Amino acid sequence: MSSAATRLALLREALNERIVVIDGAMGTMIQSLSLSENDFRGDRFADHGQALFGNNDLLSLTRPDAIRAIHEAYLAAGADIIETNTFNANAFSQADYGLEAYVEELNYTAAQLARDTADAAARADSPRWVAGVLGPTSRTASISPDVNDALIAT
């Protein structure tokens, strides 16, 4: 596939002609792999001082094969759009793992992995797209000191 502008034009055309299918839950697919702490750490983070199990975004760096296989499975099942593995690839969420310095790399790598996988599956009659994903953080945005009662004045 050539440029981002061409991909966007093809997406608009597809949306006008048919239902476009987006992939499913990345986290559920990752859980089905029954990965271990060592899978999340890989060689690169083997000596990291905090537990990394459950940091699904980190798998784009430590187990790109697993993330690619999930993308491929969704594409093979008929997804037109795959999402990047970046649900918690933000500084707030990565701070829980002591990995906030890796946020840019996590996002870039996950996006490139998804783009490469989508391009490999694309055909002239079946282009594939990538959507960036950002989930909620582990921090509340409430101004109330009691998240159970947002009307308490501070």
WONOR-V959192 format. One record per residue. N is the residue number from 0. RES is the residue in three letters. SS is DSSP state (~ for helix, > for strand, _ for the rest). Layout:
BEGIN
n & res & ss
N & RES & SS
N & RES & SS
END
This chain:
BEGIN
n & res & ss
0 & MET & _
1 & SER & _
2 & SER & _
3 & ALA & ~
4 & ALA & ~
5 & THR & ~
6 & ARG & ~
7 & LEU & ~
8 & ALA & ~
9 & LEU & ~
10 & LEU & ~
11 & ARG & ~
12 & GLU & ~
13 & ALA & ~
14 & LEU & ~
15 & ASN & ~
16 & GLU & ~
17 & ARG & _
18 & ILE & _
19 & VAL & _
20 & VAL & _
21 & ILE & >
22 & ASP & _
23 & GLY & _
24 & ALA & _
25 & MET & ~
26 & GLY & ~
27 & THR & ~
28 & MET & ~
29 & ILE & ~
30 & GLN & ~
31 & SER & _
32 & LEU & _
33 & SER & _
34 & LEU & _
35 & SER & _
36 & GLU & ~
37 & ASN & ~
38 & ASP & ~
39 & PHE & ~
40 & ARG & ~
41 & GLY & _
42 & ASP & _
43 & ARG & _
44 & PHE & _
45 & ALA & _
46 & ASP & _
47 & HIS & _
48 & GLY & _
49 & GLN & _
50 & ALA & _
51 & LEU & _
52 & PHE & _
53 & GLY & _
54 & ASN & _
55 & ASN & ~
56 & ASP & ~
57 & LEU & ~
58 & LEU & ~
59 & SER & ~
60 & LEU & ~
61 & THR & ~
62 & ARG & _
63 & PRO & ~
64 & ASP & ~
65 & ALA & ~
66 & ILE & ~
67 & ARG & ~
68 & ALA & ~
69 & ILE & ~
70 & HIS & ~
71 & GLU & ~
72 & ALA & ~
73 & TYR & ~
74 & LEU & ~
75 & ALA & ~
76 & ALA & _
77 & GLY & _
78 & ALA & _
79 & ASP & _
80 & ILE & >
81 & ILE & >
82 & GLU & >
83 & THR & _
84 & ASN & _
85 & THR & _
86 & PHE & _
87 & ASN & _
88 & ALA & _
89 & ASN & _
90 & ALA & ~
91 & PHE & ~
92 & SER & ~
93 & GLN & ~
94 & ALA & ~
95 & ASP & _
96 & TYR & _
97 & GLY & _
98 & LEU & _
99 & GLU & ~
100 & ALA & ~
101 & TYR & ~
102 & VAL & ~
103 & GLU & ~
104 & GLU & ~
105 & LEU & ~
106 & ASN & ~
107 & TYR & ~
108 & THR & ~
109 & ALA & ~
110 & ALA & ~
111 & GLN & ~
112 & LEU & ~
113 & ALA & ~
114 & ARG & ~
115 & ASP & ~
116 & THR & ~
117 & ALA & ~
118 & ASP & ~
119 & ALA & ~
120 & ALA & ~
121 & ALA & _
122 & ARG & >
123 & ALA & _
124 & ASP & _
125 & SER & >
126 & PRO & _
127 & ARG & _
128 & TRP & >
129 & VAL & >
130 & ALA & >
131 & GLY & _
132 & VAL & _
133 & LEU & _
134 & GLY & _
135 & PRO & _
136 & THR & _
137 & SER & _
138 & ARG & _
139 & THR & _
140 & ALA & _
141 & SER & _
142 & ILE & _
143 & SER & _
144 & PRO & _
145 & ASP & _
146 & VAL & _
147 & ASN & _
148 & ASP & _
149 & ALA & _
150 & LEU & _
151 & ILE & _
152 & ALA & _
153 & THR & _
END
